[in-house]
Amino acid sequence: MIPLKDMITPVQDSTTIHTSLKEALEIMKQNGWNLLPVTDEGDKLVGVFTRSSLYRMIMDKRDLETSIEEYIKKKVSTLPITATYEEVEGIVRTSRVGTGVVVDHGERVMGLFTKTDMVLSLLKATNTLKEQLETVLTHSTIGVMMTDEFERVIYSNERVCKMLGISTSELHSAELLTVLPEIGQAIKHTDTIQPIKLDRLKAVLTMISYQNERNRVGHIFLFQDLSEVESIAQELESVKSLKLSLQTAIDHAYDGIMMTDEKQCIQMVSPSLLELFQMEQKNILFKKADNVFPQFQLSKVYESETAEVSDFKEINGIKYIVHRIPILQDGKVVGAIGKIMYRQLNEVSELFKKLQKAENKANYYHSQYQKAESAKFTWDHIISKDPYMEKLKKSAVKAAKGRSTILIRGESGTGKELFAHAVHNSSARKEGKFVVVNCAAIPEDLLESEFFGYEDGAFTGARNKGKVGKFDLANGGTLFLDEIGDMSLNLQAKLLRVLQEREFYRVGGTKRIQVDVRIIAATNRNLEEMVKEGTFREDLYYRLNVISFHIPPLRDRVGDIHLLIGKMLTELNAALNTSITGMEPQASAILETYQWPGNVRELRNVLERAMTFAEHGRVQLEDLPEYMVGVRREKYIPTYLPEEKMAESAERNAIENALEKTKGNKAKAARILGISRSGLYEKIKKYQLI
Ligand SMILES: Nc1ncnc2c1ncn2[C@@H]1O[C@H](COP(=O)(O)OP(=O)(O)OP(=O)(O)O)[C@@H](O)[C@H]1O
């Protein structure tokens, strides 16, 4: 309540025993006071000069200049400045005196206290209280309504008006029973209503009675809005069930999982994590995650705010990796999830390695494919130290300079396409395009349009726009016709005409198109036989066969195998991201004696496979395909032999093979083996082959 110092009237002018009647009169008149406190030099109260003192001096006909000393009333009841509101109220109620002197603990005068002071202070306090109450009621989420003794509404706050859908002015003075008929009965029998549910308003109503200034009973009604409570309750329910789902998920999680809150303290932890670290939930819950599981380093994500995956770690011989995931809310980290993966991680890491290898391979092939737009190989890419191949290359370099059509023959995978690239690249047309058409791969009915293109509208349907054919594309460059032996007779005729006349018509076109294209054709088929059978046009055969090269199969140039392996190991290491340093002699021996029906392509595939499986930095016998090892091991290389013996055995086999193939012709055999004739004689002697 109001402290006394806020209710008193301060005394400015000091009155002493020497103050004259005139001065005292003036002060009392000016301030409208009934008494004056009289003090000594130390401002201490010595008495009061009252109105009755004044009357007495006048009656005694005292001069105006006379001091008031004789008329001072010495017995004064004072009020200490520290008096509580209740004490002051008690004094005011019982005292017949209208004004009191307020003093401090040293009896010094602090001011006067009148009953009017008290009333004014109380009025002020009441007003403040009323304003505060009104503010509270206006902003309250509880609807408040008050009725008088006649059950007429005398007050309603905004909330209740909203709930009832009636304006304040309409509600004021309205009969309660018209506003809320459903509570009429309840009011008749009781003064208070325990909370009841009002379905119409979706609210809970509480009624309290009060006594007004006329001592009559009125009522205060409090309406608690249920829709809000209901939505909070619903939210709470869904949070509860979410928490339950989360807990169930964590309890059954395959991986070890823990969740932390904003302060990095553990809130949930999965049984599998406890099992891995051999801990008990009760000992770790609500503790700092980093203190309990330093391996997780979960505090990191509170700073980085991004999910991270750790490297492989190990505990009790079990390998694991850790995922750290921050939980972000409005851009702030409010918690984190730590996940540990340890089950079947060895299998996963194996698969991961394989995947990486496959990815590297795909990237490698993709880069190769990117280069396929133009001729990308030169003579340097054709690896061989075989004297016949050397000669072939030299002749081809010469042939490349001219314009003539070239026919490259040889078994599949011997490097015919590689050869064609190199020819183009060393020709005068090397700046032009090198266009490859695989005649065996294009469906028969598309071959013609692939070759010659078609005009706009040549076909009905979606593909109505014109298309540029391979001849157009290769204009000024080289057209490589791979698998030419697989071309239909019909197309052979059309091709022949282009070769002879150097012009063609587009499918559906009437305009002659002239082109300057060099043709390089390749086949592994026996064209002469085909001519005889009538499946290949003789005239086309002669047209193509102007210059012809035959690439020998790999088994006829055994000396190249070792060279190719060395080169391919380097290339494939880069492509597969492996670091295979070489090959065990047993494995080399197999590769050098194998027949290689698929030639260099097969060699490359076998190596690639072996390098993928190789585990000890070198290709071993078991890394080779079974069909190679099974056949050759039995026939040529007894595994019980020491390594150098095995190499010798393989060498002997290779020499035997070469001599067999050349029917004893040592010069030819030496060429196949890629060694000098004198070298061959030495080996023959060493192995006593003749
Ligand atoms: N002498 C060689 N040096 C290096 N790599 C070679 C050699 N010969 C062939 N190759 C490689 O072997 C694979 C097959 O070569 P290419 O496609 O040129 O053979 P091809 O005779 O045209 O085969 P096909 O008749 O099946 O079309 C390619 O990867 C090629 O690079």
The ligand as an ORCA input file, in Angstrom:
! r2SCAN-3c Opt
* xyz 0 1
  N      48.813    -53.212    -81.468
  C      47.984    -52.752    -80.531
  N      48.474    -52.000    -79.567
  C      47.680    -51.560    -78.605
  N      46.370    -51.814    -78.526
  C      45.827    -52.551    -79.472
  C      46.605    -53.063    -80.536
  N      45.792    -53.763    -81.340
  C      44.563    -53.712    -80.816
  N      44.563    -52.968    -79.671
  C      43.443    -52.710    -78.796
  O      42.573    -53.835    -78.847
  C      41.219    -53.463    -78.912
  C      40.594    -53.936    -80.206
  O      41.111    -53.187    -81.278
  P      40.246    -52.790    -82.564
  O      38.862    -52.427    -82.156
  O      41.028    -51.818    -83.355
  O      40.179    -54.184    -83.257
  P      39.376    -54.594    -84.561
  O      40.302    -55.489    -85.306
  O      38.887    -53.391    -85.252
  O      38.197    -55.440    -83.938
  P      36.772    -55.829    -84.622
  O      37.099    -56.609    -85.884
  O      36.144    -56.709    -83.590
  O      36.103    -54.545    -84.872
  C      41.214    -51.960    -78.768
  O      41.084    -51.641    -77.405
  C      42.590    -51.541    -79.245
  O      43.007    -50.329    -78.695
*
